[in-house]
Amino acid sequence: MTAYAGVGIGLFVIGLYATIARTNLLQLVIGLEVMARGVSLVFIVAGAETGTMAAAQAIVVTCIVIEAVTVAIALSLVVAAHHHNKSLSIVALRRLKG
């Protein structure tokens, strides 16, 4: 395992911690993005080590496109939640009934 793969795994772990431990919606979205960058880095490293760089790049580009759509939807939901609750706290969203 190269140092780049270790960095990718480290990014994934940091993003996972940010996703699990935070109560702010914006920090949650940022944690998901950090996790995605770690996965992308590991894909690129694996493609370079196995000699299938073109396939790895195709997978990463597809992941980036999917992530862009996901982040756009997530941020629109964060903005809507902020307008409704005047807060970005997940605890405030748990109090909603409907």
C-alpha positions in Angstrom: 0.0 0.0 0.0 1.4 3.3 -1.0 1.4 6.5 1.0 -1.3 7.9 -1.3 -3.6 5.0 -0.4 -3.0 5.7 3.2 -3.9 9.4 2.7 -7.1 8.3 0.9 -8.1 6.0 3.7 -7.3 8.8 6.2 -9.5 11.2 4.3 -12.3 8.6 4.4 -12.0 8.1 8.1 -11.9 11.9 8.8 -15.0 12.3 6.6 -16.7 9.4 8.4 -16.0 11.0 11.8 -17.4 14.3 10.5 -20.5 12.6 9.3 -21.2 10.7 12.5 -20.0 13.1 15.2 -21.3 16.5 13.9 -24.8 18.0 14.5 -24.5 20.7 11.9 -26.0 20.0 8.5 -23.3 21.9 6.6 -20.5 20.0 8.4 -22.4 16.8 7.5 -22.3 17.7 3.8 -18.6 18.6 4.0 -17.9 15.3 5.8 -19.6 13.4 2.9 -17.5 15.3 0.4 -14.2 14.5 2.2 -15.2 10.9 2.3 -15.9 10.9 -1.4 -12.5 12.5 -2.1 -10.8 9.7 -0.1 -12.6 7.1 -2.1 -11.6 8.8 -5.4 -8.0 8.9 -4.3 -8.0 5.2 -3.4 -9.6 4.4 -6.8 -6.9 6.3 -8.6 -4.1 4.7 -6.6 -5.6 1.2 -7.2 -5.8 1.9 -10.9 -2.2 3.1 -11.0 -1.0 0.0 -9.2 -2.9 -2.5 -11.3 -2.3 -0.8 -14.6 -6.0 -0.1 -15.3 -5.7 3.7 -15.0 -8.3 4.4 -17.7 -11.0 2.3 -15.9 -10.1 4.0 -12.6 -10.4 7.4 -14.1 -13.7 6.6 -15.7 -15.1 5.4 -12.3 -13.8 8.5 -10.6 -15.3 10.9 -13.2 -18.6 9.1 -12.8 -18.4 9.4 -9.0 -17.6 13.1 -9.3 -20.7 13.7 -11.5 -22.9 11.8 -9.1 -21.4 13.7 -6.1 -22.0 17.1 -7.8 -25.7 16.3 -8.1 -25.9 14.9 -4.6 -24.2 17.9 -3.1 -26.5 20.3 -5.1 -29.6 18.5 -3.7 -28.2 18.3 -0.2 -27.2 22.0 -0.1 -30.7 23.0 -1.4 -32.2 20.9 1.5 -29.8 22.6 3.9 -30.9 26.0 2.7 -34.6 25.0 3.0 -34.1 23.7 6.5 -32.3 26.9 7.5 -35.1 29.0 6.2 -37.7 26.9 8.0 -35.9 26.5 11.3 -33.4 29.4 11.4 -30.9 26.8 12.4 -28.6 24.2 10.8 -28.8 21.9 13.8 -29.9 18.3 13.2 -31.6 18.4 16.7 -33.9 21.1 15.5 -34.9 19.0 12.5 -35.7 16.1 14.8 -38.3 18.2 16.5 -40.3 18.6 13.3 -43.6 16.7 13.1 -45.5 16.0 9.9 
